[in-house]
Amino acid sequence: MSVAGYTTLLELSRQMLEQAKQQAWEPLAMAQEQRATLIARLSLANQAMTPAEQASVAQIIREIQGLDREVMEYVTPWREDVAKLLSRLAPLS
């Protein structure tokens, strides 16, 4: 797959950050699933890239990693809050 697939990954990552900022957890999870599917396809595609394409992909991946770190800044506190709430629930008997 060409650089276009990685550009799509970057766009999904940007959407995920916006969804995390808005606490839109369901759309965020759906975007993550889309991204995981695309990553699997990209991993299976062993197409040779030119050095320029490789450099572009490397830059895109660095941007995606930065976006992922930002998403985690929003998701981690929410996950911790939910875990606390769930721990207070009495187990069903």
Phi, psi and omega in degrees: 000149183275187179299335182302321178298321179288327176295322176296318176302317180298316180295318176298321179295321177296318178298319181298321178297315179297319179294322177295319178299325181270002184055038177268079191291321181295310176299327178297315179296321179294319178295322178297320178296317177300316182295319179297320178296316180295319179299318179299318179294320180294322181294327181281339182274105180260060181271135179292137178243153175287162176303324178294319178294319178300319179295319178296316180297318179300318179295318179298316180297320177298319178296318179299316179299319177296317178296320178299319178298319179294319178301316181297331177297331178270322186284319186301311178299322179296315179299320179295319178297316180296319179299320178296316180296316180294327180292339180278344181288139177285139179296144179285136180247000000 
